[in-house]
Amino acid sequence: MKNKNRSFLSDDAVSEVVDFSITLGLMLLAIAIIGIAGYPMVEHMKETGHTENIRQSFSVLTPNMNKVVAGKAPSQSVELKMHGGTISVTGNSYMNVTMHTWNASTSSYEAVSHERQLRMIKNEYKDTTVAYENTGAWAKYPLGRAVEISKPVFAYDNSSMIIPMVTITGTNAISGSGLIRVISDGGHLSVESYRNVSRVEITLSSDYYQAWENHLSESLGMHIIDVNTSTRTILAGKDYNPDIEVFITVSPMSVTVE
């Protein structure tokens, strides 16, 4: 009888040890799975949050920069938070506006052009860039087309059109994490007006040309004539009957980041 009890207790002890080993193994497996799959997920969520914060910060930056563009403020200083990327004053974007205007002395239309280099304030984080360029804010993600964050201040009301040209100067950049300031100082705002314009063509070269293409087409009703993906350039145009008046504003702005 004693031997039977010892055997019974021994079997129970072995069973408990086996159960504990299985439970411990499952726990270790679960921890390993969480470590392997969960950590990248957490990192992805953090990166997504940082990207959204950058996008929102440029939604705040844009109207402040546009106060300088419009001559409503001589300068602006905007505080931005960095998350390990780079903010720089950079780029070689440009815009050319060609108008067909009526010349009374020759009784014919003639082409008049305005071209300016634009450049941008750009935040690079991972594979995503967000930028302020020519009164608008734009984003470019690893997959998909460039998108518009804040509309540029182009305007058209069937009888007149306003086309801004913001020429940004400056070359400095800051990398890392923490708070930085973007400081813009305005120059002399000039406005050129043209009456009796029968056609407007806009050539624009930009890293965000796809978003510009959508804006010119959807907001200004212009026809996209050509898209050059290798030079990131679009050509848009439209005929106007009756003729319209066109105002081109040129706003020089010096920008530093510190």
C-alpha positions in Angstrom: 0.0 0.0 0.0 2.9 2.3 0.8 4.6 1.6 -2.5 1.3 2.4 -4.3 1.1 5.8 -2.6 4.7 6.6 -3.4 4.0 5.7 -7.1 0.9 7.8 -7.1 2.7 10.8 -5.6 5.6 10.4 -7.9 3.3 10.5 -11.0 1.6 13.6 -9.7 4.9 15.3 -9.2 6.1 14.4 -12.7 2.8 15.7 -14.1 3.1 19.0 -12.3 6.7 19.4 -13.5 5.6 18.7 -17.1 2.7 21.1 -16.9 4.9 23.8 -15.5 7.5 23.2 -18.2 4.8 23.5 -20.9 3.4 26.7 -19.3 6.8 28.2 -19.0 7.6 27.3 -22.6 4.4 28.9 -23.9 5.1 32.0 -21.9 8.7 32.2 -23.3 7.3 31.7 -26.8 4.7 34.4 -26.3 7.4 36.8 -25.1 9.6 36.0 -28.1 6.7 36.6 -30.5 5.9 39.9 -28.9 9.5 40.9 -29.0 9.9 39.9 -32.7 6.6 41.2 -34.0 5.5 43.7 -31.4 8.6 45.9 -31.3 8.6 46.7 -35.1 4.9 47.5 -34.8 5.5 49.9 -31.9 8.3 51.5 -33.9 6.1 51.9 -36.9 3.4 53.5 -34.7 6.0 56.0 -33.4 7.2 56.8 -36.8 3.6 57.3 -38.1 2.9 59.6 -35.1 6.1 61.6 -35.8 5.2 62.0 -39.5 1.7 63.2 -38.6 3.2 65.7 -36.1 5.5 67.1 -38.8 2.6 67.4 -41.2 0.6 69.3 -38.7 3.5 71.6 -37.8 3.8 72.6 -41.5 0.1 73.4 -41.5 0.9 75.9 -38.8 4.1 77.1 -40.4 2.5 77.9 -43.8 0.0 80.7 -42.7 2.8 82.3 -40.7 5.1 82.3 -43.7 2.3 83.7 -45.9 1.9 86.7 -43.6 5.5 87.7 -44.6 4.6 86.9 -48.3 1.6 89.2 -48.2 3.5 92.0 -46.5 1.3 91.7 -43.4 4.4 91.1 -41.2 8.0 92.0 -41.7 9.2 88.7 -40.2 8.0 85.6 -38.5 9.5 83.0 -36.2 7.9 79.6 -35.9 8.9 76.9 -33.5 9.0 73.3 -34.8 9.8 70.0 -33.1 12.2 67.7 -34.8 12.1 63.9 -34.4 15.5 62.9 -35.7 15.2 64.1 -39.3 16.6 67.2 -41.1 15.0 70.7 -41.7 16.7 72.7 -44.4 16.3 75.6 -46.8 16.9 74.0 -50.1 15.8 73.0 -53.6 15.9 74.3 -57.1 12.2 74.5 -57.9 11.0 77.2 -60.3 7.9 78.6 -62.0 7.4 80.3 -65.4 4.2 82.1 -66.2 3.6 83.0 -69.9 0.6 85.2 -70.8 -0.9 86.1 -74.1 -1.8 89.8 -73.8 -3.4 92.2 -76.3 -1.1 94.8 -77.7 -3.1 97.7 -78.9 -0.2 99.3 -80.9 0.2 96.1 -83.0 -3.4 95.0 -82.8 -2.3 91.5 -81.9 -1.6 89.2 -78.9 2.0 88.9 -77.7 3.6 86.5 -75.2 4.9 87.9 -71.9 6.8 85.7 -69.5 7.8 85.8 -65.8 10.1 83.2 -64.4 11.5 82.9 -60.8 13.3 80.3 -58.8 11.2 79.3 -55.8 13.0 76.9 -53.4 11.5 75.5 -50.2 11.7 74.9 -46.5 11.8 71.1 -46.2 11.6 68.6 -43.4 13.1 65.1 -44.2 12.1 62.3 -41.8 12.8 58.7 -42.7 11.5 58.3 -46.3 9.0 61.1 -46.0 9.4 64.8 -46.9 7.1 67.7 -46.0 7.8 71.2 -47.4 6.6 74.8 -47.6 6.9 75.9 -51.2 5.3 79.0 -52.9 2.6 79.7 -50.3 1.6 76.0 -50.0 2.5 73.0 -47.9 3.2 69.6 -49.6 4.1 66.1 -48.6 5.8 63.2 -50.4 5.6 59.7 -48.9 7.6 56.5 -49.8 4.6 55.1 -51.7 2.1 57.1 -53.6 1.9 60.5 -55.2 2.9 63.8 -53.6 -0.1 65.4 -51.8 -1.2 68.9 -50.9 -1.3 69.7 -47.2 -2.2 73.5 -47.3 -3.5 75.2 -50.4 -1.2 77.8 -52.1 -2.8 81.2 -52.4 -3.5 81.2 -56.1 -6.9 82.7 -56.9 -9.2 82.9 -59.9 -12.7 84.3 -60.1 -13.5 84.2 -63.9 -12.4 87.8 -64.4 -9.0 87.9 -62.7 -6.2 85.6 -61.5 -3.6 86.0 -58.8 -0.4 84.1 -59.1 2.2 84.2 -56.3 5.9 83.7 -56.7 7.8 83.3 -53.4 11.5 83.3 -53.9 13.2 81.8 -50.8 16.9 82.4 -50.1 19.0 80.7 -47.4 21.1 77.5 -47.3 21.4 76.3 -43.7 20.1 73.0 -42.2 19.6 71.4 -38.8 19.5 67.7 -38.0 18.6 65.8 -34.9 15.8 66.0 -32.3 14.3 68.7 -30.2 12.9 72.2 -30.8 14.2 74.5 -33.5 13.0 77.8 -35.0 12.3 78.8 -38.6 12.8 82.5 -39.0 11.7 84.3 -42.2 12.4 87.9 -43.1 10.5 89.5 -46.0 11.8 91.7 -48.7 10.1 94.2 -51.1 6.8 92.8 -52.4 6.2 93.7 -56.0 3.0 93.3 -58.0 2.8 93.2 -61.8 -0.6 93.4 -63.5 -1.6 92.5 -67.0 -4.9 93.3 -68.7 -6.6 91.6 -71.6 -4.9 88.2 -71.1 -6.4 85.6 -73.4 -4.2 82.7 -72.3 -2.1 81.7 -69.3 0.5 78.9 -69.3 2.3 77.8 -66.1 5.4 75.7 -66.2 6.4 74.5 -62.7 9.3 72.3 -61.7 9.1 70.8 -58.2 9.7 67.6 -56.2 5.9 67.9 -55.5 4.9 68.3 -59.2 2.2 65.7 -58.9 0.4 67.7 -56.1 0.9 70.9 -58.1 -0.6 69.2 -61.1 -3.7 68.4 -59.1 -4.0 71.9 -57.7 -3.6 73.7 -61.1 -6.2 71.3 -62.6 -8.7 71.2 -59.9 -8.5 74.6 -58.2 -7.7 76.8 -61.2 -9.4 74.7 -63.9 -6.3 74.6 -66.0 -5.5 71.8 -68.6 -2.4 69.7 -68.0 -0.5 69.9 -71.3 2.6 68.0 -70.4 4.1 66.1 -67.4 7.8 65.3 -67.4 8.6 62.8 -64.6 12.3 62.8 -65.2 12.6 66.6 -64.6 9.6 66.7 -62.3 8.0 69.4 -64.4 4.5 70.1 -65.4 3.0 72.4 -68.1 -0.6 73.7 -67.6 -2.5 76.2 -69.6 -5.9 77.6 -70.3 -7.6 80.0 -72.8 -9.9 82.8 -71.4 -12.8 84.3 -73.3 -13.5 87.1 -72.4 -10.0 88.1 -71.5 -9.0 88.3 -67.9 -6.6 90.4 -65.7 -3.6 88.7 -64.2 -1.7 89.8 -61.1 1.7 88.3 -60.4 3.1 88.9 -56.9 6.8 88.4 -56.3 7.7 88.0 -52.7 11.4 87.6 -51.7 11.9 85.9 -48.4 15.1 85.1 -46.5 14.8 82.0 -44.3 17.1 80.6 -41.5 16.7 77.6 -39.2 18.3 77.6 -35.8 
